[in-house]
Amino acid sequence: MGDVLAGFQTVWEFDTDSVLIRFERGIRTPKLLQALGERHIPYEALSAVDLAPGKRGTVVLRAVPRPGADPLMDVADGQLREGYDPYRLVLPAERASLAEYYAEEIRGALGPDTDTAAESHLVAAPAPPLSFKAYDGKASFDGKAVSFRWFWTGASSTKWKAGDQRFRIDELAGVEWRSPENRSSGGAAAKAAGTAPADDPEAPGGDAKGPAGKAQSGKSTGSKGSGAKNSGSKGSTSKSGYGHLRLVPRGAEDHPAGRPDHDPAAVVFGMGYGLVHESLPFAAAVLEAVRASAPAPIAEGSPAPARTPAPARRDPADIADRIRHLGELHTAGLLTDEEFSTKKAELLAEL
């Protein structure tokens, strides 16, 4: 198409097989969209295009991504507020006819697999290295591993005692992200990578070194860096305002997740730390890397990969005969004591 459609804070540039979505910088543009800058969306990554009336004399053109096509939307799992949705274009109502024209053009360019989940990510996540400060630690991702470095002022005793953490991408099965701005239950991001959602621990508590746990009295029973609990923190949990990013190791997909403020594989954020525009692109980049590192599924009807057979166990009677023969050679003086002992140990190890 080669056309440009400009809306409020967002511009769509159309091509024959994709749309480039650019987000303007400015005080009215949400920080998440500013952090993303622009996104290249192939039409094969979309399942539909909707046009609906907006607020205060506007219309909203929205592209609907296919599940599995965009790591950012997979990990967001419907928790984004409307203004943060990178697939929305808000236009003045008088441009509704023009918006409908482009909606029809995109619908005509959609592929045949719009109703199925994408087998691989078709939209790129932000590129590493990435990092952000959470409430209880700093999270870093260099493309190969995720690292958590705990802050003694915010980390729970459990995390502090466990020490700083490092997780290789090939050790992970998925990522779970919970928005600090939304109380809706997350988890599909984890499901997209084969993981299970947590027990909705929206606000951590019970440990003063966690984000909900500054004691009302402000007194602490422990010294700096000790990870001691705060004497007045128990029961001072908040109902909202906290999110988390949790890594799910391979083999732990079906295990129930505990509280994120006590989980060394999770960082907790909110209250100005780890906001959406910092933590969500980070989580999307990790999810993209995890999915790329996953072993390719075996197609139905394809032969299973050959396995190297385990070495067969030796017959004990055969081992006994060989040891007996070694003994005869040793008695005849053909083997030294050391040679006899070494050969005998090797044969016994084969049992």
N, C-alpha and C positions, 0 to 999 in steps of 0.2 A: 504493500500500500504506500509506504514512504511518506505518510502524513503525520502531523503532530496535533495532539489534542491536549490543550492546557487547561487545568482546573486550579482549584485553590491548593497551593503548596505542592502540587504534583503535576507532572507532565508525562504523557504517554507518547512515545515515538514508535510508530508502527512500521514493521518490515513484513516481508512476504511470509516469514516463518516464525516471527517472534515479535514481542513488544518490549521496548526498553522503558522502564519506569524510573523517572528521575524525581528526586525529592529536593525541593528548594530549601535553602538555609534561611532561617529567619526566626524571629522571636515567636511567631505563631505556629511554626512547624514543630510537631512533637520530636523530642530528642531521639527517639528510636529511629524515626525516618531520616533524621539528619545523620545519625550514625551509619545507617545503611547506605546513604548517598544515592545509589542507583542499583537497579536490579534488572537483569536480562532474563525475560520469561519466555521460553519457547512455547508455542501454541500447544505442543504435545504434552506440556505440563499442566494444561488446564482441562477442566471437566465441563465448564459452562461459563456463561457471561450473563449477569443480571443487570437490569436497569430498574430503579425504583425511586419514588419521590424521597427527597431528603428533608432536612429541617430548614425553616426560614427561607423558602423560595429557592431550593436547590434540587438537583437530581443527583443520584449516586450510581455511577457505573462501576460494577465490581466484577472482577474475574475470580472464578472459583478454582483454586488449585486442586489437582488430583491428590488423593492421599498417597504419601510416599514420594511425591515429586519434589517437594520443597522442605528441606530440613528445618528451616525457620518456623514454618507453619506447623510441621509435625510436632516439634517440641513445644510450641506455644499451646497447642491442643485447645484452641477456642478460648483461651484466657485473655486475649488482647482486647482492649477497649476499641470501639469503632475508630476513634481518631488515630490509633496506632496501626490499623490494618494496612499493610503495604499494597494490598490489592484493590483498594478503594480509590476512585477518582470522583471528587465532588465538583459539580459544575453548576452554574446558574441555570435556573429552570428554563430560561428561554433557549438554552442549547440542548434541550431534550431530544429534538429531532436529529441533531447531529450526533448525539451520543447513541441514539438507537441505530443510526446508520453504521457506526463503528462496531457496535455490539453485533449486528448481523454479519458484518465482514469477518469478525473474529470467529463467530459461530461457524461460518462457512469454512474456516481454515482449521478447525479442530480435527484431530485425528479420530480413528475408529475406536480407540481404547479409552474414551472419556469416562466410561462407567467402571473401569477397573483401576486398581491401585498400581502405581508405577513400580516397576521392578528395581529401579535405581533412582537416585536423586537426579533431577533434570535441571534444577535451579541451584546455583552455587551459593554456599554459605560464606560468611565473611572469612577471609584467609587468616591463618595464624601467622605470627604469634599474637596471642590475645591474653588479656589478664583483666581482673577486676577485684576490687576490695569488697569482701563480704563483711558481715558484722563480726564473725568469729575467725576470719582468716583471709588470706589472699589466694585467689585461684589463678593459675597460669597454665597456658596450653601452647606448646611449641610445635604442634603438628604430629608429634610422636607420643607424647605423654602429657597427662594432666597432673599438676602438682598443687597441693594445698599446704600453705604455710600458716600455722595457727598464730593468732594474736592472744597473748596471755590475758589481755583485758576483756576479751569477748568469748574465747573458746571455753567449752565446758571442761570439767575435770576429766571426763572420758577421753575427749580429743587431746587434751594437753598431755595426758599420760601416754596416749598412743603415739604421740610424736607427729612431726610433719609427714605427709603422705605423698606418694608418687604412684600413678597408675598408668601403665603402658596401654596404648589404644588396643593392642591385640589381646589384652586381658579383660576388656570390657564388652558387655553385651548390650548396653543401652544407657540412656540418659533420661533423668526425670527432672523437669523444671516446674516450679510453682511460682506464680507471679506474686509479688508482695502487694500488688494493687487490686487483686481479684480474689474473692473467696470461693469462686467456683472450683469444683474438684477437678484436678488435673489427672494425668496418667496416660493419655493416648500416645504421648510422645514416647513414653516407656513401652507401651504396647507396640508401637511401630518398630521398636527394636527388640521386641520379645521380652519385655519386662513387665512387672506388675506394679500398680500404683501403691503408694504408701497408705498408712492408716489415717490420712488426713490430719497430720499433726500441724495444723495451720500455725499455731503459735507455740514455740518451744517454751519450756519452763521447768521449774524444779531444780535448776542448777544456776547459781548466780553468774557463772561464766558464760551462760547462754544469753541471747538477746532479750528474752523476757525477764531475765532474772536479776536485775539490779534491786537490791533490797530496799525496802521502804526506809529503813533506818540508815542505810548507807554504810553500815558497819560490816566488816568481814572478819571471819574467824581465822583466815590464813594470811600468809605473807605474799608479797609480790612474786608471781611466777609459780606459786605452789599449786595452783589449780583448786584451791580450797573452795568449798561451797560458801555462799553468802548466808548468814544466819537468818535473814528475813525474807529469803526469796521464795520459799516453798509456797506454792499456790498462787503466785503472782503472775500467772500467765495472761497474755493478752488474747483477745478473740480475733484480731485481724492485724494486717500490716506487716506480716512476715512471709517471706518466700524462701525457697531453697533450690539448690542444684545438687542432685544426687547422682552419683555414678553407680551403675549396677555391674558388678563383676560377672564374668562368664560363670555359669553354674549356679548363680544365685537368683536367676530370674523368677523362680517360683517360691522363693523364701519371703516371708512377710518382712517388710521394712520397719525398722524402729524409728524412734524420734530422730529427725535430722540433726538436732543440736547435740545428740550423743553419738551420731554415726560418723566415724572418721572418713567415710566415703562421700560426705555431703558438707556443703557450706550453707550457712543460713544468712539471709540478708533482709534488709528492710530498714526503716528509720534513716534513710539517706545513704545506706550502704548497699551496693549491688543492685541498683535500680534496673528496670526493664531494659533500658537502652544499653546497659553494660552486660548484664547477665544473659539475656536472651540470645544475642549474636554469639556469645561465647558457647552457650549450650548447643546452638545449631551447628557450629563448627565442629564441636566434639562429636555430635551425633553423625554428621556427614563422614567424619573420619572412621568412626566405629562401624558404620554400615559398609564403607568401602573396604574395611579390613576383614569383614566377615567372610568365611569360606563360601564359595559359590555353591548354591543348591544343586543337587543332582537331578537332572531332568527325568521325568517319568519314562520308564522304559530303557533308560541308559544303563549300561553295566556299572555296577558299583566299582569304585576304585580298588585296584588290587592291593591286598594287604600282605605284608611280609609275614610268612608263617613263623610262629614262635618255634624256636629250636626244640626238637623232640627230646624228652627226658630219656637218659640212658638207662638201659636195663641194669638193675642192681647186680644181677648175677654176672653180667659181662664186666662190670666194674670190679667185682670181687675177683674174677679170674685174672684181670689185668694187674691188680695189686699183687695177687699171688705170684704172677710171672715176674713182676718187678722184684719181689722178695727173693726169688730164685737168682735173678741177675745180681742182686746186691750180695747174696751169700757167696756167689761165685766170684765176687770181686770185680764184676764188670761195671758196677755203679758205686759211686762214693756215697757216704752217708747223706751228704747234702743233696745229691741228685735224687737219691731214693726218696727222701722226705719231700722234696719239691714235686716230683712226679706223683707221689701218693696224694699230696694235698690237691693237686689239679684234678685227679680222678675223683676224689671224694666231693669236690665242688660241683661235679657234673650230676650228682645224685639229686 
